[in-house]
Amino acid sequence: MNAPARFDHEVWTAGLATVLSYGLGLLGLFVLLFVVPFLLFLLV
């Protein structure tokens, strides 16, 4: 077999970017749906 020593192929870059962007989207939704209402509740 002729396996590369490092994972520097474009597929790994695209997969990592997909996972990171999905995680950022989930974090944004969490802040928007849970943190902001909680802070508004504390202010009232």
N, C-alpha and C positions, 0 to 999 in steps of 0.2 A: 504494500500500500504506500501511497505517496501523500501522506497527510501533512498539512502545513504546520509549522511550529507555533504560529500565532494566529489568533482569530482577527484578521484585519480585512476580511472580505466585506463587500458592501451589504451583504445580507445581515451580518451581525450589527452593522451600523444602523440599518433600517429597523431591525428588531428592537434594538436598544432605544432608538428614538421613539418608536411606537409605545413601548412600555413607559418611558418617561413622560410622554405627552398624555397618555391615558391617566397616569398617576397625578399629573398636574391638573387635569380636568376634574378628577375625583376630589382633589383637594379644594379646588375652586368651588365645586358644588357643595361640599361639606361646609365651607366657610359661609357661603351664601345662604344655605338652608338651616344651619344650626348655630353658627357663631354669631352672625348678625342679629337674628331674632333674640338670642340670649342676651346680647349686649343691649338691645333695645328694651328688653324686659327689665334689665337692671336699672336702666335710666328712668323708667317710669315709676 
